[in-house]
Amino acid sequence: MSEVSLNLMLPRVPDFADDKHLILLNTLFQSQVTTIDNAAKKCSQSYKAANDLVGIMQEQQIVKEMTGQSRNRIFIFKPYLDIFGD
């Protein structure tokens, strides 16, 4: 039998990903919207560390910032939501 591979077009987790990246990624599968405060709580990190973590995930196009603001930003798990369309 041939194997069927489902490519869901989700970005690959970077090689440098550590436990905190994976915790946040798992959290995004549960709730596709997050803030820096929420990421800090879920990952047991400071606001600065969570901001850096989300920034890395934003560079990797795993999350997308939706407000266009510099404060109280909201991030979505865009690749996952794109699977389900508009």
C-alpha positions in Angstrom: 0.0 0.0 0.0 1.1 3.5 -0.6 1.3 6.0 2.2 -0.8 9.1 2.0 0.8 12.3 3.3 -1.4 15.2 4.3 0.4 18.5 3.9 -1.8 21.0 5.8 0.5 23.9 4.8 1.3 24.6 8.5 4.8 26.0 9.0 7.5 23.8 10.3 8.5 24.5 13.9 12.0 26.0 13.7 15.0 23.7 14.7 15.8 26.0 17.6 12.3 25.5 19.1 12.4 24.6 22.8 9.8 23.6 25.2 8.3 27.1 25.4 7.8 27.2 21.7 6.1 23.8 21.8 3.9 24.8 24.7 2.8 28.0 22.9 2.2 26.1 19.7 0.1 23.5 21.5 -1.9 26.4 23.1 -2.5 27.8 19.7 -4.1 24.6 18.5 -6.5 24.8 21.5 -7.3 28.5 21.1 -6.2 30.1 17.8 -6.0 33.7 19.3 -3.5 34.8 21.9 -1.9 37.9 23.5 1.5 38.4 24.9 0.0 38.2 28.4 -1.7 35.0 27.7 1.5 33.5 26.1 3.4 34.6 29.2 1.0 32.8 31.5 0.7 29.6 29.4 4.5 29.3 29.1 5.3 30.5 32.6 7.5 33.2 31.2 8.0 36.9 31.8 6.3 39.4 29.5 9.6 40.1 27.8 10.4 36.4 27.2 6.9 35.8 25.9 7.1 38.9 23.7 10.4 37.5 22.2 8.8 34.1 21.8 5.8 35.4 20.0 8.1 37.6 17.9 10.0 34.6 16.7 6.8 32.8 15.9 5.6 35.9 14.0 8.9 35.9 11.9 8.3 32.2 11.1 4.7 33.2 10.1 3.2 30.9 12.7 1.2 33.8 14.2 0.0 37.0 12.7 -0.6 40.3 14.6 -4.1 41.6 13.9 -4.5 45.0 15.6 -1.7 47.0 14.0 -1.0 48.5 17.4 2.1 48.5 19.5 0.2 47.7 22.7 -2.5 45.2 23.5 -1.7 43.2 20.4 -3.7 40.2 19.4 -2.2 37.3 17.5 -3.9 34.6 15.5 -2.7 31.2 14.4 -3.2 32.1 10.8 -1.9 29.0 9.0 -4.3 26.9 11.0 -7.3 29.2 10.5 -6.5 29.3 6.7 -7.2 25.6 6.5 -10.9 26.3 7.3 -11.2 29.3 4.9 -13.1 32.5 5.4 
